[in-house]
Amino acid sequence: MFILATADDEFEIEDINDISLTGIGFDLPVYMDPDTEVSVTYEEDQVSVTINGRVIWCEDHPEIHGSFRLGVQFDYADLDESSQLLLAVERYTGVLSDDVDYG
């Protein structure tokens, strides 16, 4: 399970579009202002990885009314955690993307 947390709320991330060591792109049913500080957590059985970051961009989903596409850039200080998160996503989805544009 992937969770996006802000200072005020938490959202389950169900649709991950792309991910790399520097960030993640996904869909949510809520708009988030760029520069919003967030954390992304992956939890499965006895594995829990949390990485901090910030929203770089948020735009209307091109195909789903009322949904938004977000890009989150991970904090450089959390590089070890981002590599663990990347491995978790690979296990979860079986897909990795090295060509991601977060800004």
C-alpha positions as CSV (number, residue, x, y, z in Angstrom):
1,M,0.0,0.0,0.0
2,F,1.2,3.5,-0.9
3,I,0.2,6.5,1.2
4,L,0.7,10.2,0.5
5,A,0.6,12.3,3.6
6,T,0.5,16.1,4.1
7,A,0.5,18.0,7.3
8,D,-3.3,17.7,7.4
9,D,-4.3,14.6,5.5
10,E,-3.5,11.2,4.1
11,F,-4.4,9.7,0.7
12,E,-4.0,6.2,-0.6
13,I,-2.1,6.2,-3.9
14,E,-3.6,3.7,-6.3
15,D,-2.4,4.8,-9.7
16,I,1.4,5.3,-10.0
17,N,2.3,6.7,-13.4
18,D,6.1,6.7,-13.1
19,I,8.8,6.6,-10.5
20,S,12.6,7.1,-10.3
21,L,15.2,7.8,-7.6
22,T,14.3,11.5,-7.7
23,G,10.5,11.4,-7.7
24,I,7.1,9.8,-8.3
25,G,4.1,10.7,-10.5
26,F,0.6,9.5,-9.7
27,D,-3.1,10.3,-9.8
28,L,-5.2,11.6,-6.9
29,P,-8.8,12.8,-6.6
30,V,-7.7,16.1,-5.0
31,Y,-5.7,19.1,-6.1
32,M,-2.4,19.9,-4.3
33,D,-0.6,23.2,-4.5
34,P,2.9,23.0,-5.9
35,D,5.5,23.3,-3.0
36,T,3.3,21.3,-0.7
37,E,5.5,19.2,1.6
38,V,4.5,15.6,1.6
39,S,5.7,12.1,2.5
40,V,5.2,8.9,0.5
41,T,5.1,5.7,2.5
42,Y,5.1,2.1,1.2
43,E,3.9,-0.6,3.6
44,E,3.8,-4.3,2.9
45,D,3.9,-7.1,5.5
46,Q,7.1,-6.3,7.4
47,V,8.4,-3.6,5.0
48,S,7.8,0.1,5.6
49,V,9.6,2.8,3.7
50,T,8.9,6.5,4.0
51,I,10.4,9.3,2.0
52,N,9.9,13.0,2.2
53,G,9.4,15.3,-0.8
54,R,7.3,18.1,-2.2
55,V,4.7,18.5,-5.0
56,I,6.4,20.0,-8.1
57,W,3.3,20.1,-10.3
58,C,-0.4,19.3,-10.2
59,E,-2.7,19.4,-13.2
60,D,-6.1,18.2,-14.3
61,H,-6.1,14.6,-15.4
62,P,-6.5,14.6,-19.2
63,E,-8.9,11.7,-19.2
64,I,-10.7,11.5,-15.8
65,H,-12.9,14.4,-14.7
66,G,-12.3,15.4,-11.1
67,S,-8.9,13.7,-10.9
68,F,-5.5,15.2,-10.9
69,R,-2.0,14.2,-12.0
70,L,0.8,15.0,-9.5
71,G,4.6,15.0,-9.6
72,V,6.5,14.8,-6.3
73,Q,10.2,15.4,-6.1
74,F,12.0,13.4,-3.3
75,D,14.3,15.1,-0.9
76,Y,17.9,14.4,-1.8
77,A,18.7,13.6,1.9
78,D,16.3,10.6,1.5
79,L,18.2,9.0,-1.4
80,D,18.6,5.7,0.4
81,E,14.9,5.6,1.2
82,S,14.0,6.5,-2.4
83,S,16.0,3.5,-3.7
84,Q,14.1,1.3,-1.3
85,L,10.8,2.8,-2.4
86,L,11.8,2.2,-6.0
87,L,12.4,-1.5,-5.3
88,A,9.1,-1.7,-3.5
89,V,7.3,-0.2,-6.5
90,E,9.0,-2.7,-8.8
91,R,7.8,-5.5,-6.7
92,Y,4.3,-4.0,-6.5
93,T,3.9,-3.1,-10.2
94,G,6.6,-5.0,-12.1
95,V,7.3,-1.7,-13.9
96,L,10.0,0.9,-13.6
97,S,10.5,4.1,-15.5
98,D,13.9,5.8,-15.9
99,D,12.6,8.6,-18.1
100,V,10.6,10.7,-15.7
101,D,10.0,14.5,-15.8
102,Y,9.1,16.0,-12.5
103,G,9.6,19.6,-13.2
